[in-house]
Amino acid sequence: MDEAFSKEVTIRSLLKSKGYEFDKDNQWWVREWTTNQGREKVLEVAAKTDDGYWNKMMMTPDGFMFYAETIKEGID
């Protein structure tokens, strides 16, 4: 099996195991966090970049991004 393909399958499996779902419209992986007894929501997003790295972002459901980080070694 091709090493890059194997790595991609491993990352996708990891994301699924952590509760992420693939958003086809935005082409990224997302999971939702809630606080204050469900009154506030935050989206945690993992998106693969064109250069093969991953961006991890935190944003509000209406799209306001308040945190972003590029992951160059494995994604957690």
N, C-alpha and C positions, 0 to 999 in steps of 0.2 A: 504494500500500500504506500502511496506517495506520502512523504513526511508532512508536507503542508496540509494535505487533505486530512490526515490523521489528527493533526493539531487542531484543525477547524472543528472536526467532529467532537473532540474532547472538550473544547471551549463551549460549544453549543450544549453539550450534555451537562456541563458544569452550570451554565446559566439556567437551564431548565430545572436542575436539581435545587437551585437557590430561589426558585419561584418566578423567574423571568418568563415572559411570553413574547413571542416574536410579533411585532407590529408591522404587517406587510405594507401599510400605507406609508409609514415613515422609514421603513427598512432599518429598524433597530430593535433591540431587546429592551423590555420595560417591565418593572414591577412597581406596585403602588404601596406606599407607606401611609398609615393614618395615625393621628394623634388626637388628643383632647376628645376622647370617646367618639372618634370617627368624624368630628367636625372639621378637621383640617387634613388635607391630603398632599402628598409629595410624590413625584414620580422619580424613580431612579432608572436612568437610561444607560445602556451600553451600546455603542455604535462603532462598527468597524470603519476605519478610514481607508481612503484609496491607497495609502502607502502601507497598509497591513497592520497598523497599530489599532488600538481601541481607545475610544474616548468614553469616560464615565462622567455622567452629568446628573445633577439634581435640579429638578424644575417643578414649578407649580403646574397643576392640570391645564391652565390656560397658556402655558409655554414660557413663563418667565424663568430663565435659567439663573440660578444663584451659585452654582458650583460646577466646575469642569476640570478634568484632569486627563492627560494623555497617558495611557498605560503602554509601556514599551516591552515589558516582560510580562508573562502570564497575567491573565485577568482573574480577579478574586470576586 
